[in-house]
Amino acid sequence: MEAGVLQREVKDRHTGNLLRQIVLPATWTHTVWKQKGRPEVRAPLLPIESSYPLETVAMDYLSLGRAGDHYQYILVMTDLFSRYSWAVPTRDQTAVTTAKALWHNLIQTWGCPERILSDRGAAFESAVMAELCQLYGCSKIRTTSYHPQGNGACERFNQTLLSLLRSLDETDQQQWPAKLPALLQAYNNTEHSCTGLTPHFVLHGRHARLPVEMATGAPHNRTRHSLEGWVQSHHQTLLRAYQHVAAQTRQRQQQDKARYDSKVKHVPLLPGERVLLRNFRRHNQGKLAPRWQSTPYVIVCQMRPHQPVYKIRPEGKEGPERTIHRNNIRPCPFEPLPPHQPVAAQTSREPDATERLSDAPLCLVPVAPALAPAVRQQATSPL
């Protein structure tokens, strides 16, 4: 037998023995599935529908991460229909600061929206915000935990706002709160790719008069109307704008949904089914931390039909219950582990030869071929 073939056979046998020692225990399956990255299924995309301005306003906090700045955060608010956006510099993310910024910059000037969408941050889920919404008759809706895609419009504007702030030179970046209103004016008077119109026009029914239009001599409509005629004309303008925005937004959402759902393999989960929950604290535990939590959960119910949001609880317990998006859970592929048995106290004794041999590191010792008796006798006879 050739040396290369013999070496491969020894390697295969050695590897197979090691794998059998590692793979056979049930804990191997438990550990490997915790390390799996993406779930094998993904829920379909469900766009948030909005029919008129200020029906739904999304809110989120943006942190610039600049320790020396006087203002550390920006409260971002976006109207999901017109895509008109507000950005308010704040020193903190407390509930009182959030409520004051919302009231001074949005409600006091534009009126209260019908719904407010946010994540489950403490500032948005506080009693102060709940009382403010109750005072103005505004409903508060929220995304599921650790699922920022549910507030995609705000997350997208955050990236746009960061890009605008990066475009400033170093001197202006040190004074970014003073430059923020001009950046917002430029954004709200730029045609949005989703609606095909500027957010300012959709919200007000007319284009803003800007210095650039005065410099270029852009024509303006100087037709004079009576008050009743202007109201009727303005109403028709807004009606056409709303119809255009609704059609454009619906077409864009259908395109995004078709592109996203082309790779979706959605499998609904039933009550009582065992699942694994994503390890959301993995970034603080190092690169070798498991991607999924060790404790299996059980599906309690689906929050709404045709929506990939589930209520789960730890297996074997009555609570606490959590509301989780389908993309953050996956079916549990292994059976429950047997209950932990306490290890009996071991008596000190000297290990026998078999145990010492099994604990020794593995090594390969070449064995000489068997010799004939005559040759063996000749080899062992003295010179």
N, C-alpha and C positions, 0 to 999 in steps of 0.2 A: 504494500500500500504506500502511495506517495506521501511525502511529508505534509503537503498542503491539504490533501484530503483528510489525513489523520487529524491535523490541527482543526479543521472545520468540524469534524465529528465530535472531537473533545469539547470544542466551544459550544456546539449546539446542545450537547448533553448537559454541560455545566449550566448554560443559560436556562435550559428547560427545567432543571432541578430548582434553580433559584426562583423562576416564575411560579412553579408549583408551590413553593413555600410561601410566596407572597400573595398569589392570586386566590388561592383556595379560601382563605378566611373571608367571612361576610363583611368584615370591616373594610376590605379593599374596595368593594363595590360602593360602599357608603362614602369612602374618601374620594374616589375618582369622580363620582357624580357631583360632589361638592365643588370640584375644580373645573367642571365644564363651564365654558364661557357663555355663549348665547343660547337661549332656549330654542328648542327645535321648532317651536311654533311662534307666531307673532300675530297679535290681534289686528284686524283691519282698521283703517283710518276712518274716524268719525268727525268730520268738520263741524265747527260750531256755527250755527246759522244766526244771522242778524238781519233784520228787515228795515231798520230805520236808524238814524243817528241817535246816539246815547241810549240805545236799547241795552247794550252790554258794553261796559268799560272794563278792560283788563288792567290789573295793577301788579307791579313787581318792584323790588328794590334792586338797584345796580350799585355795586361797590367798585370803586376805582382802585382800591388797594394802595393809596398814597398816604403814608403815615403823617407827612408834614402838612397836609391840607386842612384848612379850617372846616370844610364840609367833606365828610367821608363817604356819603351815600347820595344817590339820586333816586327819588321816587318817580317811577315811570308809569304813566297812564295812557292807554290807547283805546280809542273808540273802534270797535270791531267792524262797524259798517263803513264809516267814512275814512278810517285809518288816521284820523286826526290824533296827534299825540301831545302830551304834556310831560315836562320833566322838571322836577322841583329838587334843588339841592337841600340836603338835610344833614344834621350833625350826628343823628343816631337813627335807630329803627324802632323807637318805642311806639306804643299804641297812641299816646297823646300826640306825638309828632305826626304820625300818619293821619290821624283824624283831622288835625288842624290843616295839614297840607291839602288834603282832599277837599275840605270845606272852603278854604281860601282860594284855591286855584281852579277848582272845577265847579263845585255846587253853587258857590256864591255868584258866579258869573254865568254859567251855562245851565244851571239847574241840576237836580239830582238824576243820575241815570236810573233806568229801571232795574238793572242788575249790575252787580260788581263781581268780577271774576278775579281770583287770586289763588296763590298757593296756600299751604297750611302753616305759614309763618306765624309766629306769636303776635306780631303787630297787626296782622289781618284777622286773626281769630280771637281778638281780645273782646272784653265786655264793652269797651269804649266804642269800637267799631260796630258792634251789634246794636248798641243804643243809638248810634248815629243813623244806621240803616233803618231801624224801627221808627225813628223820628220822622224820616222823609219817606217812609213806605218803600224802601229799596230792598230787594232780596239779595242775599249774599250767597254766591256759589263758589265752590273751591275745586281745585284739582286733587287727584289722588296723591298720596305721599310718594316722593321721589320719582315724579313723572312730570318733568317740566314741559314735555310736549303738549300737555293739556292747556298750557298758556303760551302757545306758539307765537301768536302775534306780538305779545310783549317781549318774548325772548328774541324775536327777530329784530324788533326795533332797538333792543339793547345793543345788538351787534352793529346796527347802523349808527347809533349814537356814539359808540366807542370809535367807530371809523371816522366820524366827523370830528371828534375831539383829538384824535391822532393827527388829523390834517392841520391842526394849528401849530404854529411855530413854538419854540420852547418858552418864549416870553409870554405868549397868550395862554399856553397850557398852565402856567402858574396862576393865571387869573381866569380859569375856565368857567367859574360860576357867572362871571360878568359876560362871557361870550356865549353862554348857553341860550339866551333868548334869540339871538341872531341865528344860531344854528337851527333852532326849532322853527323859526320863520321860514328859513330856506327849505326845510324838510316838508312843512305843511303846505308850501306853495309849489311843490314839485309833483309832477304827475306820478301817481302810484302805479306800479306795474300790475297790481291786482285789479284795481277799479278802472284804470284808464283815465282818471280825472285827479285833480289835486284835492287833497283832503280839505283845504280851505273852501274850495268851490262846493264840494258835496255838503259841507256843514252850513255854509252861509248862502249858497245859491248865487254867488257872484265871485269873480276873481279879485284878489287883493291888488290894490294899486301899489306897486313897488318902485323903488328908485331906478331899477334897471329898465322898466317900461317907460319911465319918463325920459331916460337918456336916449333910448332907441326910438322914441316917438311912436310907440305902439298905439294903434287907434283904440279909442274907448267908445262905448255906446253912450251917446249924448242925447238919446231920445228922451223927451220929457213926457211924463205921464201924470195924471191926477193920482191922488192917493189910492182910490179904488182901482184904477187901471194898473198902477204899479203893483198892488197886492195881487191882482189876478195874474199879471205877467210873471211876477216872482213865484207865485204858486205853480204855474205851468213849468217854469224853469226847474224848480226843485223836483217836481213830479217826473220830468224827463230824466233828470240827473239820478234820481232814486231808481228808476227803472233800468237805466243804463248800468248803474253800479251793481244792482241785484243780478242782472244777466251776466255781467263780466265776472263777478265774484263766484256765481254758481258754476260758470264754465271753468274758471281756474280751480275751484275746489274739486270738480269732477276729474280734471286732468291730474291734479296732485293725488287724488285718491286712486285713480287707475294706475299711476306709476308706483305708488306705495304698495297697493294691494297685489301687484303682479308677483311679488315674492312672499306673499302672506300664505301661511298654512295654518289657518285658525281651527282649533279644536276646542269647543266649549267644555267647560268643567262642570261637573254635577255636584250637588250637595253631598257631603260625606267623603269626597275624594281627597286623598292625601297629596300634598304638594310641598315643594321646597320654596322658600322665600329667599330672594336675592340678598346677599350680604352687603348692605349699604355702607358699612363702616370699613370696607376693605382698604380704602386709600390710607387709613391710619394704622393699618396692621402689616404693611409691607407687601411686597410683590408675591410672596408665597402664601398669602392668606387665602382661604377658600372663597370661591365666588358665590357660594350659596350657604345659607345658614345650616347648622347641624340639626336643629330641632324641626321635625316635620310639622306642617300645619294641615288643618282640615277645612275644606270649603263649607261655609255656613250657608251662603245663598249668593245669587247674582243680584246686584243692586237693582238693575233695570233690564228688561228684555232687550236683546240686540245691542247691549252696551258691554264692553269688556272690562267691567269693574266688579270685583268680588269682595265679599266680606269673609275673612278667615279668622281662625283661632288656633292656638297651639294644640297639638294632638294630645288627648288625654286630659285636657283642662277645659273649663267653661269660659275662660277668658284670659287676658283681654282680647277683644275682637279688633281687627284692623281692616281698613278699606284699602285695597290694593288693586292696581291695574294688572291686566292679564300678562303684560310683557315682563312683569317683575316676579312672576311665579311660574313654576313648571311642575309637571306631574312627578311625584316621588317614585323612582324606579325600583327601590329596594324595600324589602319587608322590614318591619320594626325589629330593631336589635333586641336580643334577649336581655332581661334585666341583669343589672350588674351584680355579680357574685363577689362578696368580700373575700379577700385573699387570706387564707389561713396562715397563722403564725408558723414560720419555718424554723425548724430546729437546726442548729449549727452542726454540720457534719462534713466530713471530708468527701469531696466528689470522687466517684470511682473513675476508672480509666476510660470507660465509654463516654461519660459526660465531659471529661477533659479533652477527649478526642473530638467530640462534636463541637466544643467551643473553640477549638483551635482554628486559625485561618486556613483556608483551603489552598493547597499547593499540589502541583502535578509532579510526580516522581517517575522518571523513565524506568521501565522494567526490562531487564535483559532477557533475551529469549532463552528458552530451556535448552540446556546442553546435554549431550549424550553422556552416559555414565563413564565411558572411557575418557572422553575429553574432560569431564568434571574431575576425574581422578588425577589426570595429568596436570590439570590446572592447580589442584590443591596439593600435589606432591612437592616436597622441599627440593630446592635446587641442589 
